[in-house]
Amino acid sequence: MISDLNSYRGVSCLRCGEPIPVSARVVSLQDEIAYGEMPASHTFTARCRLCESESMYVIKHLRKFFGEPRSRVSRRKY
């Protein structure tokens, strides 16, 4: 139970491999698919917080990561 407090679901960035946390809506879609309530062919877009690459991911590729998600790097405007 304690390990669930320090974990989150996400995907690995296709460019750099950094874990990308996903929204609660994407997690709920994964749960609905797992229980057979929806077809399994759903995709979503996600942006990496490290390299800022945006890609399409398949819900079935979600997995559990341990620790805290990386905070978004804010770019300084000049």
ZIJOUR-V790945 format. One record per residue. N is the residue number from 1. NEAR is the number of other ideal C-beta (glycine too) atoms within 8 Angstrom. Layout:
((N | NEAR) (N | NEAR))
This chain:
((1 | 4) (2 | 5) (3 | 7) (4 | 6) (5 | 6) (6 | 8) (7 | 10) (8 | 7) (9 | 12) (10 | 13) (11 | 11) (12 | 9) (13 | 14) (14 | 6) (15 | 8) (16 | 8) (17 | 5) (18 | 11) (19 | 10) (20 | 12) (21 | 8) (22 | 11) (23 | 5) (24 | 5) (25 | 6) (26 | 12) (27 | 11) (28 | 8) (29 | 12) (30 | 12) (31 | 8) (32 | 9) (33 | 14) (34 | 6) (35 | 6) (36 | 5) (37 | 5) (38 | 8) (39 | 5) (40 | 7) (41 | 5) (42 | 10) (43 | 8) (44 | 10) (45 | 8) (46 | 11) (47 | 8) (48 | 13) (49 | 11) (50 | 9) (51 | 8) (52 | 8) (53 | 10) (54 | 7) (55 | 9) (56 | 6) (57 | 12) (58 | 8) (59 | 13) (60 | 7) (61 | 7) (62 | 12) (63 | 8) (64 | 6) (65 | 11) (66 | 6) (67 | 6) (68 | 4) (69 | 10) (70 | 8) (71 | 5) (72 | 5) (73 | 7) (74 | 4) (75 | 4) (76 | 4) (77 | 3) (78 | 2))
